[in-house]
Amino acid sequence: QVRLAESGGGSVQAGGSLRISCARSGYSYSSYTLGWFRQTSGDERVGVAAINTESGNTDYADSVKGRFTVWYDDAKNTLYLQMNFLAPEDSATYYCGARVGTPVWARSFLAPELYNYWGRGIQVTVSS
């Protein structure tokens, strides 16, 4: 069982920055694919950024490329998302997802259906 817990959400003005974290606990596997997703009321959950811990390969949604950075600290078992130049459209509930191993058949790590484990989500609000 893999457990995920997000932290660091909050409110920020447009143009500002925020860093959110996702602590992984439970049984430890040799590698994971970890991702950040966001969802607004009435919409589907969409992938924002993801990383494979074995290869270090990352994947970003076009809407966040150049603004968001994802990384994983293996020593702390924690996934991070640094969000810069935030805009009101970035406001959403952000979820951390995990999958054991690498989905080698997938074209992208951003598809929510690839992930088996989820955190409860945290709110990020960007005001104009």
N, C-alpha and C positions, 0 to 999 in steps of 0.2 A: 504494500500500500504506500502510495506517495501522497504526502500532505503538502499543501501550498497555502501560504498566508501572505497577502499583499499588505503593504503599508506605505505611507508617505503621500497619500492623496491630499487634496485640499483645493483651495481657491487661489487663483492668481490672475493678474491682469494680463491682457493681450500684450504679446511681446516678451513676456516673462518666461521663466524657466521653472521646472519642477523635476524632481527625481523620485521615482517610485521603485519600490523593492518588492521582491517576492522570495520569502524564505521557504526552502524546501526541507522537509523532514520525513521521517518514516524510513522504510527500507531503502538502502542505498544500492543503486545499480551502477554499472561501469560507465554508461553514457545516457544522455537524455537529449531530446529535442524540446526546447523550452520556448514559449512564446508569450507575447502580450497581445491582448485582444481588447476591443472596446465595443460598447453597445449603448445605444440610446433607446429611450422608451419607444416601443413599437417597431424597432429595427432589428435586423439580424446582427449577431455578433460577427465582427470582422477582424481579420488579422492586421496587426500594426507592425510588429517586428518579432523576429524569432532567431534563435541560435541553436546550433547543434554543438553539444559540448565535446564531442569526439573530434570533429573536423575544425570547429571554430567558425564554420560558415554561417553567415547571417543572411537574413532576408528582410526586406522592408517594403511596406506599402508605398506606392508612389507618392501618396499624399504627405508622407512624413520623411521621405528621403532628404538628407541634408539638414534636417532639424532634430531628429530623434536618433539616439544611439543605444543599442542593446549590448549588454555583456553579462557574463556569468563569472562570479567569483567562486571557484571550486572550494577554496579553503573555508569560505563562509557558507557554502551551500545556498547562495543567494543570487537571484537574477535581478538585474537592474534595467531601468529604462530612464535615460536622461532625455528630457523633453525641453527643447529650446525654441524660442520664437513661437510661443504658443498662440493659438488663435481661438476665437470662440467656438469654431467648428470642431476643435479638439475636445470640447467638453463631452464627457461620457462616463460611464462606469467602465473601469479598466479591470480586466481579468488576466490572471496568470494561468497558463496552461502547460501541461507537461505530458510527454510521451516517453516511454522507455525506449532507448535505442534510436535508430535512424530510419525514417520511412523512405527507403531508397527509391521507391517507385513514384514518389511525389515530385511534381514539378516545382512546388513551392512549399515552404514550411508554414505558410500563413493560413492554410485551410483549417478551420476549427474542427472539422470531423477527423483530423489526424490525431487529436489529443484525447487522452483518457482521463486525465486528472485536472481538476480546476480549483482555483481559489474562490473565495466568496465575492471578490470584487471590491474595488474602492472607487470613490467618486473623485473625479477631476473636473473642476469648473473654471472656465476661463471667461472673464468678463471683459467687455469692450470698453 
